[in-house]
Amino acid sequence: MRLDLSSQDIEFQQEVRAFLRDKLSPELAAAGRLATSVFIEPEFTLPWQRILHERGWVAPHWPKEYGGTGWTEMQRYIFASECARAGAPGLAPMGLGMVGPCIIGYGTPEQKAHYLPRILSGEDYWCQGYSEPGSGSDLASLQLRAVSDGDDYVLNGTKIWTTHAHHANKMFCLVRTDPEAKAQKGITFLLLDMSIPGIKVDPIITLAGEHELNQVFFDDVRVPRSGRLGEENDGWSVAKYLLEFERSGGSSAGLEAGLGRLQRYVTGLGCPDLMRLAADLGTRVEAIKGTEQRILSAVSSGKPPGPAASMLKIQRTELMQAVDELGVLASGMYGGVQQLEAVHPLGNVAPIGPAELVTAMPRYLNNRAGSIYGGSNEVQRNIIAKGVLGL
């Protein structure tokens, strides 16, 4: 796909830039610039989501009839690029980027009418109940039990690595409804309220010292059957559809913007080895753009992303980690200094060492999981081997 801008695209680009100049406050821009992972605290993402929702720009990839923008692939690319360059905080992906498209694809009219407007507005903040102890990349081995009891399912078990469960009021969850069936055949997809009695959320502190992850325990939790998305025991089909959006969602624009700041810093250092590494990473960013455009074209015509989503997931996460490694190298002796207060947008604490690299080490530590979450990159290569090469 050609990336040359037409006169209409240039006009749209100017509209987006004017909107960002007018609406993106310094505090919100700082939250985007100081982000140490793809998840930013809702105290910053939700105000920005409300601003975008008021403009009608909060869900560019959704169909227009459900609250999307009706933009072309190029307009979506321009919007993502300009937001990244301006430092806008990325929105929480679980609702808008993952379960929202899944509800559009599998939800009943009643589910769509109830959930979709609340996702757009940010009234519902979602977390993902997928991984369990011993069931991560091998997700089909999950054991969280859901027993049918009248109009409810009764849940017992646990989920782990549940990002922002301590903030969420909703969860989309995979449960085992038929323990006798083959692994993928006995799974059901549920939408549930985090305030239901019997749910307990315990924090997991990351290597970077941040509270982003949690373990969630279910003790006789009653979930109404009306929260089931898709058919009973067919949740694996729903989950695969959702994972394609998880793996293909997002944009290289954030990587490009972050790498651009890093390139300017290493150029100032005058270190030829670091400058060469930065240039190589820039070439990889350009290669990823082509894959993104192919996927956007497929999704806009009503097709799921397919195996290309796995290709893009590998490319993005491995490049993200390479950029992080370059940041740590450029940090030198300051890379090992833990300074959580300095990466908080409202912390008002001066960093030790170069301000441009204050997030280098926490990003490096947090993003090591990038090649694991959403299905490990080894699993993605198996999907490609089967779906593309027929192996």
Salt bridges, closest charged atoms under 4 A:
ASP4 OD2 - ARG2 NH2 1.81
GLU15 OE2 - ARG55 NH2 3.00
GLU41 OE2 - HIS164 NE2 3.67
GLU41 OE1 - HIS167 NE2 2.97
GLU43 OE2 - HIS344 NE2 3.63
GLU82 OE1 - ARG17 NE 2.96
GLU82 OE2 - ARG85 NH1 3.19
GLU123 OE2 - ARG118 NH1 3.00
ASP124 OD2 - ARG118 NE 2.82
GLU132 OE2 - LYS159 NZ 2.86
ASP149 OD2 - ARG222 NH2 2.83
ASP152 OD2 - ARG222 NE 2.98
ASP193 OD2 - LYS170 NZ 3.34
ASP202 OD1 - LYS200 NZ 2.65
GLU232 OE1 - ARG225 NH2 3.54
GLU256 OE2 - LYS289 NZ 2.83
ASP280 OD2 - ARG276 NH1 3.81
GLU286 OE2 - LYS289 NZ 2.98
GLU292 OE2 - ARG316 NH2 3.09
GLU318 OE2 - ARG381 NH2 3.01
ASP324 OD1 - ARG363 NE 3.59
GLU325 OE2 - ARG368 NH1 3.44
